[in-house]
Amino acid sequence: MKVLVISDIHANIRALDTILREEADYDLLCCAGDFTDYGISPREVLERFRRLENTVLVYGNHDRHVINIYESGEWTNVADGKYKWVHYNCERLSEKDIDWMKQLPEKAYFEADGWSYGIAHQYDNGYGTIESRYAFDQYWNASYGAECDGKRRLIFGHTHRQCIHTLGEGVEWINPGSISYRRPDDPDKTAHYAVIVDGKIQLKSIAYDRTLQLAEAKRLLKNDRMMRTELQDFMFFFGDAKTSRDPL
């Protein structure tokens, strides 16, 4: 069985479609949330996921943020210089899109090739990670029950840092990384994800066309409406800026 594991899409349809083409033979796709925000194609990303079959999906903190901003209505009257990617996303989403995100669970469970899997966007309210088997067991029992004593894996996103943590025989947690962008200390521009084939994890990355994202950031720079730091992030993530705070 082949499980495709992705996370932190952030409204990046080009990266998503590149991975879906590359790994089209997957049997199950699971996504650890953050479908929206900090990207330019939220509607297209959500539509793509609505059409996919054999998926296990959970929401992320940015998805909840977009929902809250959308429902508050504050995105309809944002002053110049205060405009953010979350407002940009809300302008491009519909009630149907918001309702679809609202029905996503916080956590989900599935089984594949003798492993039990729990998936959630993040471990805690910050950027914490599970560093001991005791913490793993405590989290697993609280989230998925204590009945499972076989091989177990947890899947998280949120940190945008691709990794596999082995805490013991048959006790692991993985993060596929973000398909859209890295943290400011990592200049890698490829899309990160993972596949699990017959129980074996492979961390992967793939180049994709970033020009769509960058072109939109440049357009917004010209109309001088968006918050400068939001655009600086894009110039680093999707352009050739050396840092996420290079002068515009």
C-alpha positions in Angstrom: 0.0 0.0 0.0 1.2 3.5 -0.8 0.2 6.4 1.6 0.9 9.9 0.4 1.5 12.2 3.4 1.3 16.0 2.9 0.8 19.1 5.1 0.8 22.9 5.1 -0.5 23.5 1.6 -1.0 27.2 2.3 -3.1 27.9 -0.9 -0.3 26.7 -3.2 -2.0 25.0 -6.0 1.1 24.6 -8.2 3.0 22.7 -5.5 0.0 20.5 -4.7 -0.7 19.6 -8.4 3.0 18.8 -8.9 3.0 16.3 -6.1 -0.3 14.8 -7.1 1.0 14.2 -10.6 4.3 12.8 -9.3 2.6 10.4 -6.8 -0.6 9.7 -8.7 -0.5 6.0 -7.9 -1.1 6.5 -4.2 -3.8 4.4 -2.4 -4.5 6.8 0.4 -3.7 10.5 0.8 -3.6 12.1 4.2 -3.1 15.8 4.9 -2.2 17.3 8.3 -4.0 20.6 7.6 -3.3 24.3 6.8 -4.9 24.2 3.4 -5.2 28.0 3.3 -3.5 31.3 4.1 -0.1 32.5 3.1 -0.8 31.6 -0.5 -2.7 32.8 -3.5 -5.0 29.9 -4.6 -7.2 28.9 -1.6 -10.3 28.2 -3.6 -8.4 26.1 -6.1 -6.8 24.1 -3.3 -10.0 23.4 -1.5 -11.7 22.4 -4.8 -8.9 20.0 -5.5 -9.3 18.3 -2.2 -13.1 18.1 -2.5 -12.6 16.1 -5.6 -10.0 13.6 -4.3 -11.0 10.2 -3.1 -9.5 8.0 -0.4 -8.3 10.8 1.9 -7.8 11.4 5.6 -7.8 15.1 6.3 -7.7 17.3 9.4 -7.7 21.1 9.8 -4.8 23.3 10.7 -4.4 26.5 12.8 -4.3 28.7 9.7 -7.6 27.1 8.4 -9.2 28.1 11.7 -7.8 31.6 11.4 -9.2 32.0 8.0 -12.6 30.8 9.1 -12.6 33.2 12.1 -11.5 36.2 10.0 -14.1 35.3 7.3 -16.9 34.9 9.7 -16.0 38.1 11.6 -16.3 40.1 8.3 -13.2 42.1 9.1 -11.6 41.2 5.7 -14.2 43.4 3.9 -12.7 46.7 5.1 -8.9 46.5 5.7 -6.8 49.6 5.7 -3.9 49.9 3.4 -0.7 48.6 5.1 -2.8 46.3 7.3 -3.8 43.9 4.5 -2.5 40.4 5.0 -2.6 37.1 3.1 -5.5 35.9 5.4 -7.6 38.8 4.0 -6.5 38.0 0.5 -7.7 34.4 1.1 -11.0 35.4 2.5 -11.7 37.5 -0.5 -11.3 34.4 -2.7 -13.4 32.0 -0.7 -17.1 31.3 -0.5 -19.4 30.1 2.2 -19.2 26.7 0.7 -15.4 26.7 1.1 -15.7 27.9 4.7 -18.3 25.2 5.5 -16.1 22.5 4.0 -13.2 23.5 6.2 -15.4 23.7 9.3 -16.5 20.1 8.9 -12.9 18.8 9.0 -11.8 17.1 12.2 -9.0 18.2 14.5 -7.6 14.6 14.6 -8.1 11.4 12.7 -7.1 7.8 12.8 -6.4 5.1 10.2 -4.6 1.8 9.7 -2.2 0.7 6.9 0.2 -2.2 6.5 0.2 -3.3 10.2 0.6 0.3 11.5 -1.9 2.4 13.4 -1.8 6.1 12.5 -3.0 9.2 14.3 -2.9 12.5 12.5 -3.3 16.0 13.7 -1.9 19.4 12.6 0.1 20.1 15.7 1.1 18.5 19.0 0.4 21.4 21.3 -0.6 25.0 21.1 2.9 26.1 20.0 5.7 24.4 18.1 6.3 21.7 20.6 7.4 18.2 19.6 7.2 14.7 21.2 10.6 13.9 22.6 10.0 10.8 24.7 8.0 7.6 24.5 6.2 8.5 27.7 4.9 11.8 26.0 4.0 9.8 22.9 2.0 7.3 25.0 0.3 10.0 26.9 -0.7 11.9 23.7 -1.8 8.7 21.9 -3.9 7.4 24.8 -5.7 10.8 25.3 -6.3 11.1 21.5 -6.9 7.6 20.2 -7.3 5.4 23.2 -5.1 2.9 25.0 -6.4 -0.2 23.4 -3.8 -0.2 20.5 -0.5 -1.8 21.6 0.9 -2.6 18.2 3.0 -0.5 15.9 2.0 3.2 16.1 2.8 6.3 14.2 1.7 9.9 14.7 1.7 12.4 11.8 2.0 16.1 12.5 2.5 19.2 10.3 2.7 22.8 11.5 6.5 23.2 12.0 7.3 23.0 8.2 10.3 20.8 9.3 10.5 17.4 7.6 11.5 14.7 10.0 11.1 11.1 11.3 11.4 10.6 15.1 11.8 7.0 16.3 11.1 6.7 20.0 11.2 2.9 20.2 10.4 -0.2 18.3 7.1 0.5 16.5 6.8 4.0 18.1 7.4 6.8 15.7 6.1 10.2 14.7 6.7 12.0 11.4 6.3 15.4 9.8 6.2 15.5 6.0 7.2 19.2 6.0 5.3 21.8 4.1 4.7 21.5 0.4 4.8 25.3 0.1 7.6 26.9 2.1 10.3 26.5 4.7 11.1 28.4 7.9 13.4 31.5 7.5 16.5 29.5 8.5 16.0 27.1 5.6 16.4 28.4 2.0 15.2 25.2 0.3 12.5 26.1 -2.2 11.2 22.7 -3.1 7.9 21.1 -2.0 8.4 18.7 0.9 6.2 15.6 1.5 6.4 11.9 2.4 5.2 8.6 1.1 4.8 5.4 3.1 5.1 2.3 0.9 4.3 -1.0 2.5 5.0 0.6 5.9 8.4 2.1 4.9 8.6 5.9 5.2 10.3 7.9 2.5 10.9 11.7 2.9 10.7 13.4 -0.4 10.9 16.8 -2.1 10.2 18.1 -5.6 10.8 21.3 -7.5 7.8 23.1 -8.9 6.9 26.3 -10.7 7.0 29.2 -8.1 6.5 32.0 -10.6 2.7 32.3 -10.0 3.2 33.0 -6.3 6.0 35.5 -6.9 4.2 37.4 -9.7 1.2 38.0 -7.4 3.5 39.3 -4.7 5.1 41.7 -7.1 1.7 42.9 -8.3 0.6 43.6 -4.7 3.9 45.4 -4.0 3.1 47.8 -6.9 -0.4 48.7 -5.5 1.2 49.2 -2.0 -1.7 47.8 -0.1 -0.3 44.7 1.6 1.7 44.7 4.8 5.3 44.8 4.0 6.4 41.9 6.1 3.9 39.7 4.3 5.4 40.5 1.0 9.0 40.1 2.3 8.1 36.6 3.3 6.9 35.8 -0.2 10.0 37.3 -1.8 12.1 34.9 0.2 9.9 31.8 0.0 9.1 32.1 -3.7 11.7 34.5 -5.1 15.5 35.0 -4.7 15.6 37.2 -1.6 18.4 36.1 0.7 16.4 36.5 3.9 12.7 36.9 4.8 13.3 40.5 5.7 15.3 41.8 2.7 14.3 45.3 1.7 11.5 45.4 -0.9 
